[in-house]
């Protein structure tokens, strides 16, 4: 996760930030879905 964040900040382009935040949201949703299924 940290490597993606630092490289995204290094590029500084809007497109890379959108991709980074999209991936973060996607992984968060997957984690939430996984936790809900475990119950």
CHARMM-style PDB file with segment names, atoms N, HN, CA, C and O in Angstrom:
ATOM      1  N   UNK     1       0.831  -1.216   0.000  1.00  0.00      PROA
ATOM      2  CA  UNK     1       0.000   0.000   0.000  1.00  0.00      PROA
ATOM      3  C   UNK     1       0.867   1.269   0.000  1.00  0.00      PROA
ATOM      4  O   UNK     1       0.605   2.198  -0.764  1.00  0.00      PROA
ATOM      5  N   UNK     2       1.888   1.308   0.846  1.00  0.00      PROA
ATOM      6  HN  UNK     2       2.102   0.554   1.467  1.00  0.00      PROA
ATOM      7  CA  UNK     2       2.724   2.509   0.950  1.00  0.00      PROA
ATOM      8  C   UNK     2       3.445   2.815  -0.362  1.00  0.00      PROA
ATOM      9  O   UNK     2       3.585   3.981  -0.730  1.00  0.00      PROA
ATOM     10  N   UNK     3       3.900   1.792  -1.064  1.00  0.00      PROA
ATOM     11  HN  UNK     3       3.787   0.845  -0.765  1.00  0.00      PROA
ATOM     12  CA  UNK     3       4.621   2.008  -2.321  1.00  0.00      PROA
ATOM     13  C   UNK     3       3.720   2.679  -3.360  1.00  0.00      PROA
ATOM     14  O   UNK     3       4.163   3.536  -4.124  1.00  0.00      PROA
ATOM     15  N   UNK     4       2.438   2.270  -3.373  1.00  0.00      PROA
ATOM     16  HN  UNK     4       2.078   1.573  -2.752  1.00  0.00      PROA
ATOM     17  CA  UNK     4       1.484   2.874  -4.310  1.00  0.00      PROA
ATOM     18  C   UNK     4       1.273   4.345  -3.931  1.00  0.00      PROA
ATOM     19  O   UNK     4       1.240   5.217  -4.799  1.00  0.00      PROA
ATOM     20  N   UNK     5       1.132   4.610  -2.629  1.00  0.00      PROA
ATOM     21  HN  UNK     5       1.159   3.901  -1.924  1.00  0.00      PROA
ATOM     22  CA  UNK     5       0.871   5.971  -2.155  1.00  0.00      PROA
ATOM     23  C   UNK     5       2.029   6.902  -2.495  1.00  0.00      PROA
ATOM     24  O   UNK     5       1.810   7.992  -3.024  1.00  0.00      PROA
ATOM     25  N   UNK     6       3.256   6.488  -2.199  1.00  0.00      PROA
ATOM     26  HN  UNK     6       3.435   5.603  -1.769  1.00  0.00      PROA
ATOM     27  CA  UNK     6       4.428   7.354  -2.429  1.00  0.00      PROA
ATOM     28  C   UNK     6       4.628   7.600  -3.920  1.00  0.00      PROA
ATOM     29  O   UNK     6       4.923   8.725  -4.323  1.00  0.00      PROA
ATOM     30  N   UNK     7       4.472   6.563  -4.745  1.00  0.00      PROA
ATOM     31  HN  UNK     7       4.232   5.649  -4.417  1.00  0.00      PROA
ATOM     32  CA  UNK     7       4.639   6.733  -6.191  1.00  0.00      PROA
ATOM     33  C   UNK     7       3.545   7.641  -6.752  1.00  0.00      PROA
ATOM     34  O   UNK     7       3.798   8.438  -7.655  1.00  0.00      PROA
ATOM     35  N   UNK     8       2.319   7.516  -6.210  1.00  0.00      PROA
ATOM     36  HN  UNK     8       2.114   6.869  -5.476  1.00  0.00      PROA
ATOM     37  CA  UNK     8       1.215   8.365  -6.653  1.00  0.00      PROA
ATOM     38  C   UNK     8       1.494   9.829  -6.347  1.00  0.00      PROA
ATOM     39  O   UNK     8       1.241  10.701  -7.178  1.00  0.00      PROA
ATOM     40  N   UNK     9       2.020  10.100  -5.147  1.00  0.00      PROA
ATOM     41  HN  UNK     9       2.226   9.391  -4.472  1.00  0.00      PROA
ATOM     42  CA  UNK     9       2.355  11.474  -4.778  1.00  0.00      PROA
ATOM     43  C   UNK     9       3.511  11.995  -5.628  1.00  0.00      PROA
ATOM     44  O   UNK     9       3.553  13.179  -5.961  1.00  0.00      PROA
ATOM     45  N   UNK    10       4.444  11.118  -5.979  1.00  0.00      PROA
ATOM     46  HN  UNK    10       4.410  10.156  -5.709  1.00  0.00      PROA
ATOM     47  CA  UNK    10       5.610  11.514  -6.778  1.00  0.00      PROA
ATOM     48  C   UNK    10       5.174  11.970  -8.174  1.00  0.00      PROA
ATOM     49  O   UNK    10       5.669  12.970  -8.694  1.00  0.00      PROA
ATOM     50  N   UNK    11       4.239  11.219  -8.772  1.00  0.00      PROA
ATOM     51  HN  UNK    11       3.837  10.407  -8.349  1.00  0.00      PROA
ATOM     52  CA  UNK    11       3.742  11.609 -10.095  1.00  0.00      PROA
ATOM     53  C   UNK    11       2.996  12.941  -9.995  1.00  0.00      PROA
ATOM     54  O   UNK    11       3.194  13.841 -10.812  1.00  0.00      PROA
ATOM     55  N   UNK    12       2.132  13.051  -8.974  1.00  0.00      PROA
ATOM     56  HN  UNK    12       1.971  12.320  -8.311  1.00  0.00      PROA
ATOM     57  CA  UNK    12       1.407  14.287  -8.749  1.00  0.00      PROA
ATOM     58  C   UNK    12       0.324  14.577  -9.778  1.00  0.00      PROA
ATOM     59  O   UNK    12      -0.336  15.614  -9.709  1.00  0.00      PROA
ATOM     60  N   UNK    13       0.134  13.670 -10.730  1.00  0.00      PROA
ATOM     61  HN  UNK    13       0.670  12.827 -10.786  1.00  0.00      PROA
ATOM     62  CA  UNK    13      -0.890  13.904 -11.752  1.00  0.00      PROA
ATOM     63  C   UNK    13      -2.271  13.539 -11.209  1.00  0.00      PROA
ATOM     64  O   UNK    13      -2.399  12.665 -10.352  1.00  0.00      PROA
ATOM     65  N   UNK    14      -3.289  14.209 -11.711  1.00  0.00      PROA
ATOM     66  HN  UNK    14      -3.185  14.919 -12.408  1.00  0.00      PROA
ATOM     67  CA  UNK    14      -4.652  13.982 -11.249  1.00  0.00      PROA
ATOM     68  C   UNK    14      -5.103  12.556 -11.549  1.00  0.00      PROA
ATOM     69  O   UNK    14      -5.800  11.933 -10.747  1.00  0.00      PROA
ATOM     70  N   UNK    15      -4.699  12.048 -12.711  1.00  0.00      PROA
ATOM     71  HN  UNK    15      -4.133  12.554 -13.362  1.00  0.00      PROA
ATOM     72  CA  UNK    15      -5.104  10.701 -13.128  1.00  0.00      PROA
ATOM     73  C   UNK    15      -4.581   9.648 -12.156  1.00  0.00      PROA
ATOM     74  O   UNK    15      -5.322   8.746 -11.767  1.00  0.00      PROA
ATOM     75  N   UNK    16      -3.312   9.753 -11.761  1.00  0.00      PROA
ATOM     76  HN  UNK    16      -2.710  10.485 -12.078  1.00  0.00      PROA
ATOM     77  CA  UNK    16      -2.719   8.770 -10.847  1.00  0.00      PROA
ATOM     78  C   UNK    16      -3.394   8.831  -9.475  1.00  0.00      PROA
ATOM     79  O   UNK    16      -3.576   7.802  -8.825  1.00  0.00      PROA
ATOM     80  N   UNK    17      -3.766  10.045  -9.033  1.00  0.00      PROA
ATOM     81  HN  UNK    17      -3.618  10.881  -9.560  1.00  0.00      PROA
ATOM     82  CA  UNK    17      -4.451  10.180  -7.738  1.00  0.00      PROA
ATOM     83  C   UNK    17      -5.826   9.529  -7.785  1.00  0.00      PROA
ATOM     84  O   UNK    17      -6.233   8.862  -6.834  1.00  0.00      PROA
ATOM     85  N   UNK    18      -6.545   9.721  -8.895  1.00  0.00      PROA
ATOM     86  HN  UNK    18      -6.214  10.263  -9.667  1.00  0.00      PROA
ATOM     87  CA  UNK    18      -7.865   9.102  -9.040  1.00  0.00      PROA
ATOM     88  C   UNK    18      -7.725   7.578  -9.021  1.00  0.00      PROA
ATOM     89  O   UNK    18      -8.513   6.888  -8.374  1.00  0.00      PROA
ATOM     90  N   UNK    19      -6.727   7.059  -9.727  1.00  0.00      PROA
ATOM     91  HN  UNK    19      -6.087   7.619 -10.252  1.00  0.00      PROA
ATOM     92  CA  UNK    19      -6.485   5.607  -9.753  1.00  0.00      PROA
ATOM     93  C   UNK    19      -6.144   5.111  -8.344  1.00  0.00      PROA
ATOM     94  O   UNK    19      -6.645   4.072  -7.912  1.00  0.00      PROA
ATOM     95  N   UNK    20      -5.285   5.861  -7.624  1.00  0.00      PROA
ATOM     96  HN  UNK    20      -4.879   6.705  -7.975  1.00  0.00      PROA
ATOM     97  CA  UNK    20      -4.882   5.472  -6.274  1.00  0.00      PROA
ATOM     98  C   UNK    20      -6.084   5.440  -5.334  1.00  0.00      PROA
ATOM     99  O   UNK    20      -6.296   4.450  -4.633  1.00  0.00      PROA
ATOM    100  N   UNK    21      -6.876   6.521  -5.315  1.00  0.00      PROA
ATOM    101  HN  UNK    21      -6.704   7.324  -5.885  1.00  0.00      PROA
ATOM    102  CA  UNK    21      -8.034   6.563  -4.423  1.00  0.00      PROA
ATOM    103  C   UNK    21      -9.078   5.529  -4.825  1.00  0.00      PROA
ATOM    104  O   UNK    21      -9.750   4.963  -3.963  1.00  0.00      PROA
ATOM    105  N   UNK    22      -9.221   5.279  -6.116  1.00  0.00      PROA
ATOM    106  HN  UNK    22      -8.675   5.739  -6.816  1.00  0.00      PROA
ATOM    107  CA  UNK    22     -10.142   4.242  -6.585  1.00  0.00      PROA
ATOM    108  C   UNK    22      -9.735   2.871  -6.070  1.00  0.00      PROA
ATOM    109  O   UNK    22     -10.580   2.078  -5.654  1.00  0.00      PROA
ATOM    110  N   UNK    23      -8.427   2.593  -6.101  1.00  0.00      PROA
ATOM    111  HN  UNK    23      -7.740   3.236  -6.440  1.00  0.00      PROA
ATOM    112  CA  UNK    23      -7.927   1.306  -5.603  1.00  0.00      PROA
ATOM    113  C   UNK    23      -8.130   1.198  -4.096  1.00  0.00      PROA
ATOM    114  O   UNK    23      -8.494   0.134  -3.597  1.00  0.00      PROA
ATOM    115  N   UNK    24      -7.901   2.280  -3.373  1.00  0.00      PROA
ATOM    116  HN  UNK    24      -7.605   3.145  -3.779  1.00  0.00      PROA
ATOM    117  CA  UNK    24      -8.088   2.277  -1.915  1.00  0.00      PROA
ATOM    118  C   UNK    24      -9.551   2.004  -1.575  1.00  0.00      PROA
ATOM    119  O   UNK    24      -9.844   1.159  -0.729  1.00  0.00      PROA
ATOM    120  N   UNK    25     -10.477   2.719  -2.235  1.00  0.00      PROA
ATOM    121  HN  UNK    25     -10.239   3.405  -2.922  1.00  0.00      PROA
ATOM    122  CA  UNK    25     -11.903   2.496  -1.996  1.00  0.00      PROA
ATOM    123  C   UNK    25     -12.294   1.071  -2.337  1.00  0.00      PROA
ATOM    124  O   UNK    25     -13.057   0.443  -1.603  1.00  0.00      PROA
ATOM    125  N   UNK    26     -11.778   0.553  -3.448  1.00  0.00      PROA
ATOM    126  HN  UNK    26     -11.158   1.063  -4.045  1.00  0.00      PROA
ATOM    127  CA  UNK    26     -12.094  -0.805  -3.894  1.00  0.00      PROA
ATOM    128  C   UNK    26     -11.642  -1.834  -2.861  1.00  0.00      PROA
ATOM    129  O   UNK    26     -12.389  -2.755  -2.531  1.00  0.00      PROA
ATOM    130  N   UNK    27     -10.416  -1.678  -2.349  1.00  0.00      PROA
ATOM    131  HN  UNK    27      -9.808  -0.930  -2.617  1.00  0.00      PROA
ATOM    132  CA  UNK    27      -9.911  -2.620  -1.344  1.00  0.00      PROA
ATOM    133  C   UNK    27     -10.703  -2.498  -0.041  1.00  0.00      PROA
ATOM    134  O   UNK    27     -10.990  -3.509   0.599  1.00  0.00      PROA
ATOM    135  N   UNK    28     -11.065  -1.262   0.365  1.00  0.00      PROA
ATOM    136  HN  UNK    28     -10.832  -0.440  -0.154  1.00  0.00      PROA
ATOM    137  CA  UNK    28     -11.864  -1.065   1.576  1.00  0.00      PROA
ATOM    138  C   UNK    28     -13.216  -1.748   1.451  1.00  0.00      PROA
ATOM    139  O   UNK    28     -13.671  -2.389   2.398  1.00  0.00      PROA
ATOM    140  N   UNK    29     -13.862  -1.622   0.306  1.00  0.00      PROA
ATOM    141  HN  UNK    29     -13.492  -1.101  -0.463  1.00  0.00      PROA
ATOM    142  CA  UNK    29     -15.157  -2.267   0.077  1.00  0.00      PROA
ATOM    143  C   UNK    29     -15.010  -3.784   0.136  1.00  0.00      PROA
ATOM    144  O   UNK    29     -15.846  -4.469   0.724  1.00  0.00      PROA
ATOM    145  N   UNK    30     -13.951  -4.305  -0.469  1.00  0.00      PROA
ATOM    146  HN  UNK    30     -13.271  -3.748  -0.946  1.00  0.00      PROA
ATOM    147  CA  UNK    30     -13.707  -5.753  -0.439  1.00  0.00      PROA
ATOM    148  C   UNK    30     -13.494  -6.246   0.989  1.00  0.00      PROA
ATOM    149  O   UNK    30     -14.001  -7.305   1.359  1.00  0.00      PROA
ATOM    150  N   UNK    31     -12.751  -5.488   1.792  1.00  0.00      PROA
ATOM    151  HN  UNK    31     -12.339  -4.628   1.491  1.00  0.00      PROA
ATOM    152  CA  UNK    31     -12.499  -5.858   3.190  1.00  0.00      PROA
ATOM    153  C   UNK    31     -13.817  -5.855   3.969  1.00  0.00      PROA
ATOM    154  O   UNK    31     -14.078  -6.770   4.750  1.00  0.00      PROA
ATOM    155  N   UNK    32     -14.645  -4.829   3.758  1.00  0.00      PROA
ATOM    156  HN  UNK    32     -14.433  -4.086   3.124  1.00  0.00      PROA
ATOM    157  CA  UNK    32     -15.940  -4.761   4.447  1.00  0.00      PROA
ATOM    158  C   UNK    32     -16.833  -5.931   4.052  1.00  0.00      PROA
ATOM    159  O   UNK    32     -17.462  -6.550   4.910  1.00  0.00      PROA
ATOM    160  N   UNK    33     -16.891  -6.236   2.760  1.00  0.00      PROA
ATOM    161  HN  UNK    33     -16.380  -5.733   2.062  1.00  0.00      PROA
ATOM    162  CA  UNK    33     -17.688  -7.372   2.285  1.00  0.00      PROA
ATOM    163  C   UNK    33     -17.195  -8.666   2.915  1.00  0.00      PROA
ATOM    164  O   UNK    33     -18.003  -9.500   3.324  1.00  0.00      PROA
ATOM    165  N   UNK    34     -15.873  -8.844   3.001  1.00  0.00      PROA
ATOM    166  HN  UNK    34     -15.217  -8.166   2.669  1.00  0.00      PROA
ATOM    167  CA  UNK    34     -15.282 -10.042   3.583  1.00  0.00      PROA
ATOM    168  C   UNK    34     -15.669 -10.162   5.057  1.00  0.00      PROA
ATOM    169  O   UNK    34     -16.032 -11.246   5.515  1.00  0.00      PROA
ATOM    170  N   UNK    35     -15.593  -9.055   5.804  1.00  0.00      PROA
ATOM    171  HN  UNK    35     -15.297  -8.175   5.432  1.00  0.00      PROA
ATOM    172  CA  UNK    35     -15.937  -9.057   7.230  1.00  0.00      PROA
ATOM    173  C   UNK    35     -17.421  -9.368   7.428  1.00  0.00      PROA
ATOM    174  O   UNK    35     -17.783 -10.087   8.359  1.00  0.00      PROA
ATOM    175  N   UNK    36     -18.277  -8.833   6.562  1.00  0.00      PROA
ATOM    176  HN  UNK    36     -17.983  -8.249   5.806  1.00  0.00      PROA
ATOM    177  CA  UNK    36     -19.715  -9.101   6.674  1.00  0.00      PROA
ATOM    178  C   UNK    36     -20.019 -10.577   6.408  1.00  0.00      PROA
ATOM    179  O   UNK    36     -20.880 -11.164   7.062  1.00  0.00      PROA
ATOM    180  N   UNK    37     -19.317 -11.166   5.458  1.00  0.00      PROA
ATOM    181  HN  UNK    37     -18.617 -10.689   4.926  1.00  0.00      PROA
ATOM    182  CA  UNK    37     -19.529 -12.584   5.136  1.00  0.00      PROA
ATOM    183  C   UNK    37     -19.059 -13.492   6.272  1.00  0.00      PROA
ATOM    184  O   UNK    37     -19.623 -14.567   6.477  1.00  0.00      PROA
ATOM    185  N   UNK    38     -18.033 -13.069   7.011  1.00  0.00      PROA
ATOM    186  HN  UNK    38     -17.575 -12.196   6.844  1.00  0.00      PROA
ATOM    187  CA  UNK    38     -17.495 -13.896   8.094  1.00  0.00      PROA
ATOM    188  C   UNK    38     -18.493 -14.053   9.245  1.00  0.00      PROA
ATOM    189  O   UNK    38     -18.446 -15.053   9.962  1.00  0.00      PROA
ATOM    190  N   UNK    39     -19.390 -13.089   9.431  1.00  0.00      PROA
ATOM    191  HN  UNK    39     -19.428 -12.277   8.849  1.00  0.00      PROA
ATOM    192  CA  UNK    39     -20.340 -13.146  10.552  1.00  0.00      PROA
ATOM    193  C   UNK    39     -21.429 -14.174  10.306  1.00  0.00      PROA
ATOM    194  OT1 UNK    39     -22.311 -14.352  11.146  1.00  0.00      PROA
TER     195      UNK     39
END
